[in-house]
Amino acid sequence: MYTVRQLRNALRLCITPALNWRFHHVTPQFVEDLRSVVGDSNVSTAMTVREHHGRDESMHSCQPPDVVVWPQNVEQVSRMANLCFTHNVAIIPFGTGTGLEGGVNALKGGVCFNMTNMDKVLNVNTEDFHVTVEPGVTRKSLNTYLRDSGLWFPVDPGADASLCGMAATSASGTNAVRYGTMRDNVINLEVVLSDGRVLDTAGKDRRFRKTSAGYNLTNLFVGSEGTLGIITRATLRLYGVPEATVAAVCAFPNIQAAVDSTVQILQCGIPIARIEFLDDVMVNACNKFNGLNYSILPTLFLEFHGTEAAVKEQLKQTGEIIQLNGGSDFTWAREQEERNRLWTARHNAFYAALALRPGCQAYSTDVCVPISQLPRIIVDTKEDLLQSRLTGPIAGHVGDGNFHCIMVLDLNDKAEVHKVKEFTDRLARRALSLNGTCTGEHGIGIGKRKLLREEVGEVGIDVMKQIKATLDPKNLMNPGKVI
């Protein structure tokens, strides 16, 4: 019999060759080989283009790829992936660059696959409530396409991210409390593996609502952050557009009252569609940035979906809970234009926070805990921010236990950068101590690899490395991320 330690060591020996594989530099001949696949106009080695593709919305410094390519179809992706595999060149998938954990930074150089030219909606099935899209389709463009169908795709991370990029990071957003995250809404994926093979994770053209057939390969790739393959097609769940939609805003005397209301609304089984929390600092920033005049207090933004009668009942029940917790009367937004204005303010929270300190950089970190632990962690985090004298407005999808601190800092101030790093690590470990996760939707990317190890343990990391080594034996797919 082997001990656990012996098994771990044996596993590490199996994985080491993949993790230590030597990357080769991109040569002029290799660039010409890429051009022969996609054409001259779809390959660029210009520094400005490479730098644009070498960073996302995070605070991680730019690390550009050696070359950027724009494939037009899955066959081209497959051929170029095989070229990279043959020549030991790293591959970095790129969607819209709206990630928040350095997921597109080219740590080992290599080829950036910009997927935006593959932007077709391939199939909408209104009877089965599903759609198949290419990786260049964004959530806003999909819902515009669906406008007259009576259907919509509800996962809304705020940014107009690409849907396949959202699948790669297991994105979430304001509607997750009712409609779930990307992990709940992806039916099938077409993925190009590191050696160019094309995998359909649920079988070619399968689009069932449920299955018990074999391993769940689809969810293996959802949240893999480009480290296991390039997603070139996604089949997604759709939902009927609700008959009635009403949004509301209410303020509270303190954070505890606002978050207690959230927990009680969920415990009562009210099928609320959105419930978003903003602390007083975030409300003040949104007021200034968007020209609003909400009370500068801890605030909930809510939205209700359903029939007219159902929405009326939801509003009544929610209003009673809010009053019991000392909340203000609702400010209503019934018309589409009013609701758009309200949710635009929420989605602009990142830029509103950034405007609090012009010339500084913002870093949005997120954690997720069981909803019963929300009051405790948000109150403790607010106290930590005040004691640390850091600028970090809080906003979050509290309906599913997920919230963000948008840290605004001067990257030239090394002491402040260090302080922010210490704070965000404390926040993540506070979430872990409450049986939560170090990231609810942003992903691991570059900065949270150590925290992932603390979250899933050594055996969990070893198994992830074994999966990685099997699917990507040369460690070419987005190397340096996640594990």
C-alpha positions as CSV (number, residue, x, y, z in Angstrom):
1,M,0.0,0.0,0.0
2,Y,1.2,3.5,-0.8
3,T,1.0,6.4,1.6
4,V,-0.8,9.6,0.6
5,R,2.5,11.4,0.4
6,Q,4.0,8.7,-1.9
7,L,1.0,9.0,-4.2
8,R,1.3,12.8,-4.3
9,N,5.0,12.6,-5.1
10,A,4.4,10.0,-7.9
11,L,1.8,12.3,-9.3
12,R,4.1,15.3,-9.3
13,L,6.7,13.3,-11.1
14,C,4.2,12.5,-13.8
15,I,3.2,16.1,-14.2
16,T,6.6,17.8,-14.0
17,P,7.5,17.3,-17.8
18,A,4.4,19.2,-18.8
19,L,4.9,22.0,-16.3
20,N,8.5,22.5,-17.2
21,W,8.3,22.2,-21.0
22,R,10.6,24.5,-22.8
23,F,8.8,27.2,-24.8
24,H,10.2,28.2,-28.2
25,H,10.4,31.7,-29.5
26,V,8.2,32.8,-32.4
27,T,10.4,32.9,-35.6
28,P,9.7,34.9,-38.8
29,Q,9.1,31.5,-40.6
30,F,6.5,30.6,-37.9
31,V,4.7,33.9,-38.5
32,E,4.7,33.1,-42.2
33,D,3.2,29.7,-41.5
34,L,0.4,31.4,-39.5
35,R,-0.2,33.8,-42.4
36,S,-0.6,30.9,-44.8
37,V,-3.5,29.7,-42.6
38,V,-5.4,33.0,-42.0
39,G,-4.0,35.5,-44.6
40,D,-1.7,38.5,-44.1
41,S,-4.5,40.8,-42.9
42,N,-5.3,38.5,-40.0
43,V,-1.8,38.4,-38.5
44,S,0.0,41.2,-36.6
45,T,3.3,41.6,-34.9
46,A,2.9,45.4,-34.4
47,M,3.9,46.3,-30.8
48,T,0.7,48.5,-30.3
49,V,-1.5,45.6,-31.3
50,R,0.5,43.1,-29.1
51,E,0.3,45.5,-26.1
52,H,-3.4,45.8,-26.6
53,H,-3.7,42.1,-26.3
54,G,-1.3,41.7,-23.4
55,R,-3.5,42.9,-20.6
56,D,-7.1,43.0,-19.4
57,E,-9.0,45.3,-17.1
58,S,-6.9,44.2,-14.1
59,M,-4.0,45.9,-12.4
60,H,-1.5,43.3,-13.7
61,S,1.1,44.9,-15.9
62,C,1.0,44.3,-19.7
63,Q,2.8,41.2,-21.0
64,P,2.3,41.1,-24.7
65,P,2.3,38.0,-27.0
66,D,4.7,37.7,-29.8
67,V,2.0,37.7,-32.5
68,V,-1.8,38.2,-32.7
69,V,-4.0,36.2,-35.1
70,W,-7.6,36.5,-36.0
71,P,-9.1,33.1,-37.1
72,Q,-12.3,33.1,-39.2
73,N,-13.4,29.5,-38.4
74,V,-12.7,26.5,-36.3
75,E,-10.6,24.9,-39.1
76,Q,-8.2,27.7,-38.9
77,V,-8.1,27.6,-35.1
78,S,-7.3,23.9,-35.3
79,R,-4.6,24.3,-37.9
80,M,-2.9,27.1,-36.0
81,A,-3.1,25.3,-32.7
82,N,-1.4,22.3,-34.3
83,L,1.4,24.6,-35.6
84,C,1.9,25.9,-32.1
85,F,1.9,22.4,-30.7
86,T,4.5,21.3,-33.3
87,H,6.7,24.2,-32.5
88,N,6.1,24.4,-28.7
89,V,4.7,27.9,-28.9
90,A,2.2,29.2,-26.2
91,I,-1.4,29.9,-27.0
92,I,-3.5,32.6,-25.4
93,P,-7.2,32.9,-26.3
94,F,-8.6,36.5,-26.3
95,G,-12.2,37.6,-26.4
96,T,-13.0,41.2,-25.4
97,G,-10.3,41.7,-22.8
98,T,-12.7,42.5,-20.0
99,G,-11.3,40.0,-17.5
100,L,-10.2,41.1,-14.1
101,E,-7.4,38.6,-13.1
102,G,-4.8,38.9,-15.9
103,G,-6.2,36.0,-17.8
104,V,-5.0,37.2,-21.2
105,N,-1.4,38.2,-20.2
106,A,1.1,36.4,-22.3
107,L,3.4,35.2,-19.5
108,K,5.4,33.1,-21.9
109,G,4.9,35.1,-25.1
110,G,3.5,33.1,-27.9
111,V,0.4,33.5,-30.1
112,C,-2.7,35.4,-29.1
113,F,-5.9,34.0,-30.8
114,N,-8.3,36.9,-31.0
115,M,-11.7,35.3,-31.6
116,T,-13.8,38.4,-32.4
117,N,-14.0,37.7,-36.1
118,M,-15.9,34.5,-35.4
119,D,-19.1,36.3,-34.5
120,K,-22.1,34.4,-35.9
121,V,-25.2,33.4,-34.1
122,L,-25.4,29.9,-35.6
123,N,-28.8,28.5,-34.4
124,V,-31.7,29.8,-32.3
125,N,-34.3,27.1,-31.3
126,T,-37.3,28.9,-29.8
127,E,-39.0,25.6,-29.0
128,D,-36.1,24.1,-27.1
129,F,-34.9,27.4,-25.6
130,H,-31.3,27.2,-26.8
131,V,-28.9,29.1,-29.0
132,T,-25.5,28.2,-30.5
133,V,-22.9,31.0,-30.9
134,E,-19.4,31.5,-32.1
135,P,-16.8,33.1,-29.7
136,G,-17.0,36.6,-31.0
137,V,-20.7,37.0,-30.1
138,T,-21.1,39.2,-27.0
139,R,-24.0,39.0,-24.5
140,K,-25.5,42.3,-25.7
141,S,-25.3,41.4,-29.4
142,L,-27.0,38.1,-28.7
143,N,-29.9,39.8,-26.8
144,T,-30.2,42.3,-29.7
145,Y,-30.4,39.4,-32.1
146,L,-33.0,37.7,-29.9
147,R,-35.1,40.9,-29.5
148,D,-38.1,39.7,-31.6
149,S,-38.0,36.1,-30.5
150,G,-39.5,36.5,-27.0
151,L,-36.4,35.0,-25.6
152,W,-33.2,36.3,-23.9
153,F,-29.9,35.2,-22.3
154,P,-29.8,36.5,-18.7
155,V,-26.2,36.0,-17.5
156,D,-25.0,39.6,-17.1
157,P,-21.5,40.3,-15.7
158,G,-21.8,44.0,-16.5
159,A,-19.2,44.3,-19.2
160,D,-20.3,43.4,-22.8
161,A,-18.1,40.3,-22.6
162,S,-17.9,37.6,-25.3
163,L,-20.1,34.6,-24.4
164,C,-17.4,32.0,-24.9
165,G,-15.1,34.2,-22.8
166,M,-17.8,34.2,-20.1
167,A,-17.9,30.4,-20.3
168,A,-14.1,30.2,-20.0
169,T,-14.2,32.2,-16.8
170,S,-17.5,30.8,-15.5
171,A,-18.9,34.4,-15.4
172,S,-21.9,35.4,-13.3
173,G,-23.6,38.7,-12.7
174,T,-26.6,40.5,-11.5
175,N,-29.2,37.9,-12.6
176,A,-27.4,34.9,-11.1
177,V,-29.7,34.7,-8.1
178,R,-32.6,33.6,-10.3
179,Y,-31.0,32.4,-13.6
180,G,-27.7,31.0,-12.4
181,T,-24.2,31.4,-13.7
182,M,-22.5,30.4,-17.0
183,R,-21.9,27.0,-15.4
184,D,-25.7,26.5,-15.1
185,N,-26.4,27.8,-18.7
186,V,-23.9,26.1,-20.9
187,I,-25.3,23.0,-22.7
188,N,-22.4,22.1,-25.0
189,L,-19.0,23.4,-26.1
190,E,-16.9,23.0,-29.2
191,V,-13.2,23.2,-28.0
192,V,-10.0,23.1,-29.9
193,L,-7.4,21.2,-27.8
194,S,-3.7,22.1,-27.7
195,D,-2.7,19.7,-30.5
196,G,-5.5,20.9,-32.8
197,R,-8.0,18.2,-32.2
198,V,-11.7,19.4,-32.0
199,L,-13.8,18.2,-29.1
200,D,-17.5,18.5,-28.6
201,T,-17.9,18.3,-24.9
202,A,-21.4,16.8,-24.9
203,G,-21.2,15.2,-28.3
204,K,-21.6,16.7,-31.8
205,D,-24.7,18.9,-31.9
206,R,-26.1,17.6,-28.6
207,R,-28.5,20.0,-26.9
208,F,-30.3,18.1,-24.2
209,R,-31.6,19.7,-21.0
210,K,-29.9,17.0,-18.8
211,T,-27.7,13.9,-19.0
212,S,-26.1,11.3,-16.9
213,A,-23.8,10.0,-19.7
214,G,-20.2,9.9,-18.7
215,Y,-18.0,12.6,-17.2
216,N,-19.2,16.2,-17.3
217,L,-16.7,17.5,-19.9
218,T,-18.7,20.6,-20.5
219,N,-18.3,21.9,-17.0
220,L,-14.6,20.9,-17.0
221,F,-14.0,23.6,-19.6
222,V,-16.4,26.1,-18.1
223,G,-14.1,28.1,-15.8
224,S,-10.9,26.6,-17.2
225,E,-9.7,30.1,-18.3
226,G,-8.2,29.0,-21.6
227,T,-5.8,26.6,-19.9
228,L,-7.3,23.4,-21.4
229,G,-8.4,24.5,-24.9
230,I,-9.9,27.2,-27.0
231,I,-13.7,27.5,-27.0
232,T,-14.9,28.0,-30.6
233,R,-18.6,27.4,-30.1
234,A,-21.1,27.4,-27.2
235,T,-24.7,26.1,-27.0
236,L,-26.5,28.1,-24.3
237,R,-29.9,28.0,-22.5
238,L,-32.4,30.7,-23.2
239,Y,-35.3,32.0,-21.2
240,G,-38.7,33.6,-22.0
241,V,-38.8,37.4,-21.6
242,P,-40.9,38.1,-18.5
243,E,-44.3,39.6,-18.9
244,A,-43.6,42.3,-16.2
245,T,-40.3,43.7,-14.9
246,V,-40.0,46.2,-12.1
247,A,-36.8,47.6,-10.6
248,A,-36.5,49.3,-7.2
249,V,-33.9,51.0,-5.0
250,C,-34.0,51.3,-1.2
251,A,-31.6,52.6,1.4
252,F,-30.8,51.3,4.9
253,P,-29.4,52.8,8.1
254,N,-26.4,50.4,8.1
255,I,-24.8,47.5,6.3
256,Q,-26.2,44.9,8.7
257,A,-29.8,45.9,7.9
258,A,-29.3,45.8,4.2
259,V,-27.6,42.4,4.1
260,D,-30.0,41.0,6.7
261,S,-32.8,42.0,4.3
262,T,-31.1,40.1,1.5
263,V,-30.8,36.9,3.5
264,Q,-34.4,37.1,4.7
265,I,-35.8,37.8,1.1
266,L,-34.0,34.6,-0.1
267,Q,-35.1,32.6,3.0
268,C,-38.7,33.5,2.3
269,G,-38.4,32.0,-1.2
270,I,-39.2,35.2,-3.1
271,P,-38.1,34.5,-6.7
272,I,-36.3,37.9,-7.0
273,A,-34.3,38.3,-10.3
274,R,-31.7,40.7,-9.1
275,I,-30.6,41.9,-5.7
276,E,-27.5,44.1,-5.6
277,F,-25.7,45.7,-2.7
278,L,-23.8,49.0,-2.7
279,D,-22.2,50.5,0.4
280,D,-22.3,54.2,1.1
281,V,-18.9,54.9,-0.6
282,M,-20.1,53.1,-3.7
283,V,-23.4,54.9,-3.8
284,N,-21.6,58.3,-3.5
285,A,-19.3,57.3,-6.3
286,C,-22.2,56.3,-8.5
287,N,-24.1,59.5,-7.8
288,K,-21.1,61.6,-8.9
289,F,-20.3,59.5,-11.9
290,N,-23.8,59.1,-13.3
291,G,-25.4,62.3,-12.1
292,L,-27.8,60.6,-9.6
293,N,-29.0,61.6,-6.2
294,Y,-29.5,58.5,-4.2
295,S,-29.2,58.7,-0.4
296,I,-25.5,58.1,0.6
297,L,-26.3,55.0,2.6
298,P,-26.0,51.3,2.2
299,T,-28.4,50.5,-0.6
300,L,-30.0,47.6,-2.4
301,F,-30.9,47.6,-6.1
302,L,-33.6,45.0,-6.8
303,E,-35.5,43.7,-9.8
304,F,-38.6,41.5,-10.1
305,H,-39.6,39.4,-13.0
306,G,-42.9,37.5,-13.7
307,T,-46.5,38.1,-14.5
308,E,-48.1,41.3,-13.3
309,A,-49.8,39.5,-10.4
310,A,-46.6,37.7,-9.4
311,V,-44.5,40.8,-9.5
312,K,-47.1,42.6,-7.4
313,E,-46.9,39.9,-4.8
314,Q,-43.1,39.8,-4.8
315,L,-43.0,43.6,-4.2
316,K,-45.4,43.4,-1.3
317,Q,-43.5,40.6,0.4
318,T,-40.1,42.3,-0.2
319,G,-41.4,45.6,1.0
320,E,-42.6,44.1,4.3
321,I,-39.1,42.6,4.9
322,I,-37.3,45.8,4.1
323,Q,-39.6,47.8,6.5
324,L,-38.9,45.4,9.3
325,N,-35.1,46.1,8.8
326,G,-35.5,49.9,8.8
327,G,-35.2,50.3,5.0
328,S,-36.6,53.3,3.1
329,D,-39.5,53.3,0.8
330,F,-38.8,51.9,-2.7
331,T,-37.8,54.3,-5.5
332,W,-39.4,52.6,-8.5
333,A,-38.2,52.1,-12.1
334,R,-41.0,50.5,-14.2
335,E,-40.3,51.7,-17.7
336,Q,-37.4,50.3,-19.7
337,E,-35.5,53.6,-19.9
338,E,-35.7,54.1,-16.2
339,R,-34.5,50.5,-15.5
340,N,-31.7,50.9,-17.9
341,R,-30.6,54.1,-16.2
342,L,-30.6,52.3,-12.8
343,W,-28.7,49.3,-13.9
344,T,-26.3,51.3,-16.0
345,A,-25.3,53.0,-12.8
346,R,-24.7,49.6,-11.2
347,H,-22.7,48.3,-14.1
348,N,-20.6,51.5,-14.1
349,A,-19.6,50.9,-10.5
350,F,-16.0,50.0,-11.5
351,Y,-15.5,53.2,-13.4
352,A,-17.3,55.2,-10.8
353,A,-15.0,53.9,-8.1
354,L,-12.0,54.7,-10.4
355,A,-13.2,58.3,-10.7
356,L,-12.9,58.8,-6.9
357,R,-9.1,59.0,-7.4
358,P,-8.2,60.4,-10.8
359,G,-4.9,59.1,-12.1
360,C,-5.1,55.9,-10.0
361,Q,-5.8,52.3,-11.0
362,A,-8.7,50.1,-9.9
363,Y,-8.5,46.4,-8.9
364,S,-11.8,44.6,-8.4
365,T,-11.5,41.5,-6.2
366,D,-14.4,39.2,-5.4
367,V,-15.3,36.5,-2.9
368,C,-18.4,34.4,-2.4
369,V,-19.7,32.9,0.9
370,P,-22.9,31.0,2.0
371,I,-25.6,33.6,2.2
372,S,-26.0,33.1,6.0
373,Q,-22.4,34.5,6.4
374,L,-23.0,37.6,4.3
375,P,-23.8,40.0,7.1
376,R,-20.7,39.0,9.0
377,I,-18.2,39.1,6.2
378,I,-19.4,42.4,4.7
379,V,-19.4,44.1,8.1
380,D,-16.0,42.8,8.9
381,T,-14.6,43.8,5.5
382,K,-16.0,47.3,5.9
383,E,-14.3,47.6,9.2
384,D,-11.0,46.3,7.7
385,L,-11.2,48.9,5.0
386,L,-11.7,51.7,7.5
387,Q,-8.8,50.6,9.7
388,S,-6.5,50.1,6.7
389,R,-7.4,53.6,5.4
390,L,-7.9,52.2,1.9
391,T,-10.3,53.3,-0.8
392,G,-12.4,50.2,-1.6
393,P,-16.1,50.7,-2.3
394,I,-18.2,47.6,-1.9
395,A,-20.7,46.3,-4.5
396,G,-22.0,42.8,-5.0
397,H,-24.4,40.2,-6.3
398,V,-25.4,39.5,-2.7
399,G,-28.3,37.4,-3.7
400,D,-25.9,34.6,-4.4
401,G,-23.4,35.4,-1.7
402,N,-20.9,37.2,-4.0
403,F,-19.5,40.7,-3.5
404,H,-16.6,42.9,-4.8
405,C,-14.3,45.4,-3.2
406,I,-13.1,47.8,-5.9
407,M,-9.7,48.8,-4.7
408,V,-8.5,52.2,-6.0
409,L,-4.8,52.7,-5.6
410,D,-1.7,54.4,-6.8
411,L,0.5,51.8,-8.5
412,N,3.5,54.0,-8.1
413,D,3.1,53.9,-4.3
414,K,4.7,50.7,-3.3
415,A,3.5,50.9,0.3
416,E,-0.1,51.3,-0.8
417,V,0.2,48.4,-3.3
418,H,1.5,46.2,-0.6
419,K,-1.3,47.3,1.7
420,V,-3.9,46.5,-0.9
421,K,-2.4,43.1,-1.5
422,E,-2.5,42.3,2.2
423,F,-6.1,43.5,2.4
424,T,-7.3,41.4,-0.6
425,D,-5.5,38.3,0.8
426,R,-7.2,38.9,4.2
427,L,-10.6,39.2,2.4
428,A,-10.1,36.0,0.5
429,R,-9.0,34.1,3.6
430,R,-11.9,35.6,5.5
431,A,-14.2,34.0,2.9
432,L,-12.4,30.7,3.0
433,S,-12.7,30.6,6.8
434,L,-16.5,31.0,6.4
435,N,-16.6,28.0,4.0
436,G,-16.7,30.3,0.9
437,T,-14.5,30.7,-2.1
438,C,-11.7,33.1,-3.0
439,T,-13.5,34.1,-6.2
440,G,-17.2,33.9,-7.1
441,E,-16.9,34.9,-10.8
442,H,-13.6,36.7,-11.7
443,G,-11.5,33.5,-11.8
444,I,-8.0,32.7,-10.6
445,G,-5.9,34.1,-13.5
446,I,-2.5,35.2,-12.3
447,G,-3.1,36.6,-8.8
448,K,-5.1,34.0,-6.9
449,R,-3.2,30.8,-7.6
450,K,-1.9,30.5,-4.0
451,L,-5.4,31.1,-2.7
452,L,-6.8,28.4,-5.0
453,R,-4.3,26.0,-3.4
454,E,-5.5,27.0,0.1
455,E,-9.1,26.5,-1.1
456,V,-9.0,23.1,-2.7
457,G,-5.9,21.6,-0.9
458,E,-2.8,19.8,-2.2
459,V,-4.8,16.8,-3.5
460,G,-7.2,19.1,-5.4
461,I,-4.3,21.0,-7.1
462,D,-2.5,17.7,-7.9
463,V,-5.7,16.4,-9.7
464,M,-6.1,19.7,-11.6
465,K,-2.4,19.4,-12.7
466,Q,-3.0,15.9,-13.8
467,I,-6.0,16.9,-15.9
468,K,-4.0,19.8,-17.4
469,A,-1.1,17.5,-18.2
470,T,-3.4,15.0,-20.0
471,L,-5.2,17.6,-22.1
472,D,-2.2,19.9,-22.6
473,P,0.9,17.8,-22.3
474,K,3.3,20.6,-23.3
475,N,1.6,23.3,-21.1
476,L,1.0,25.5,-24.1
477,M,-2.6,26.6,-23.3
478,N,-2.5,30.0,-21.5
479,P,0.5,28.9,-19.4
480,G,1.0,30.3,-15.9
481,K,-2.7,30.8,-15.1
482,V,-4.9,29.0,-12.5
483,I,-2.4,26.3,-11.4
